[in-house]
């Protein structure tokens, strides 16, 4: 009897191993069910480790002219899906029905065409990486995009990418007052400005909404919006806004700027929407240790003397001097 014990022990061990293998196979092998019947199946090739990871649920909408360089977007933001609209190339993959109203035509075309397939967050911006209105010391749009807090955007629904108040805040337009003052001026000696025509344009764009007494928001038509915020308006509203842009007799600089100072209202913010600079930099970009006033934070932004950055920027400054710019170009 004693000589049989090892054999029984070996058989018992083998049985335990077989049972364990079956349990593991059952737990980790794909289980498919159909019409109430379930069965084990081989893993599908589509679920293998070779499948590329899904991109984050966010997109860029970029307003571009043919001459502008947007290669920086794919180079440095490969995990973003970018929609680059070329306004002056009717054969481009993404373009617009007519080149009017500056970036507003691109933004509205995207909102109309993608209304049913919007990502969680859409960021609307201009094409060039370095622009005078980008809110950092180097006017570098890439740095702003890399530091965005998407949880804060989801919380707010709409955020302007610009925190500093110059230009646009605390108040840029007083629609009724500005319209009246323009009406008593001699047209021959007065160049029409956005504030002069804003009241009439606002009444056409948003006929069911009272014209606000004051309008203020940081310039310059670069912002992020959530899917839910966009869909608080029916698609037909965006179609109507674009139709207005197509049909208006206002020149592009005026019609585009009317929308520039209306986006925040369209997306549900108050007519004067000027969050404190410290609140904006901290919550949107994670920079919470800055020295700030309501309108600006020390060392973050200086309004340049010209809207065109100098040749050689950001390596070279306004007078051709070397700058200590270390980020890749």
C-alpha positions, 0 to 999 in steps of 0.5 A: 500500500505504501508504494501506491501513495506516490502514484495517487499523490501524482495523479491528484497533483495532475488533476489539480493542475488540469482543473486550474488550467481549465479555470484560467482558460474559462476566465481569460478566453473570449466568451461570445454569446448569441441568442442566449447561448454562450461559447468560447471562441478564439480572439479576433485579430481586431482585438490584438495588441497590434491595434492602434490606441484610440485618439483622445476625444478632442479635435482642432479646427484650424482656419488656414490660408494656403500660404500658412504653415500648419505642419507643426500641428501633426509634428507636435500634436500627433494625438489630436485629430485636426480639421484644417480648413483651407479657405482659399483652395476650393479643391482642399480636403476641407474648405468653405462655401465662400471665403467670407468672414475670416475664421468665423466661416470655418468655425461655422462650417465645422459646427454645421457639418459635424453637429451630429459627430462632435468630439467631447472637446473642440478647440478653434484656432488660427493656423500659425504657431506663432501669432501676436495674440497667443497668450504666452511670452513667446506668442507660441500657440503650441505651448498653450495647447499642450497645457490645456486642462480639459477637465476645466473646459468640460466644467465651463463649457466654453473657454477663451484661450486668452487670459489677459484682458488686453484687448477686449476686456473689461468692455470692448463694445457698448452697442446702443451707445456706439451705434448712436454715436456713429449715426451722428458722425459724418460718414465721409470723415469716419471709418466704420468700426465693429462697435458702430455696427454691432447692435444692428448685426447682433439683432440680425444674428440673435433676434430673440435676445435683447441687445446687451448694454456692454460686451467684453471678452478677450480677443481673438477668436481662439477658444475651446467648446464642449459638445454639450455646449454646442448642442444647446443650440439647434444646428439650424442656428449655426446654419442661420449664422453662416447664411448671415455671414454669406449674405451680409454687405459688411466687409470681412473684417467687420463681419468676422469681428462681430462673431469674434465678440459674439461667440461667448454669448452664442455659447451661453456666457454673459455678454461681459465674460472676463474671468480674472487673469489669475483664475484663467491661468491657474484653471485653464493652464495650471499656472497657479503661482503667478503674480497677478492683477485682475487683467494680467499676470506678471511675465505672461503677455506683452502686447506687441507694437505690431501684429506681425512678428519679426523675421526670425521669431522666436529665435530673434527678437524685434531688433534682431537680437538673440532670444533664449528660445529653447523649444523645438521648432 
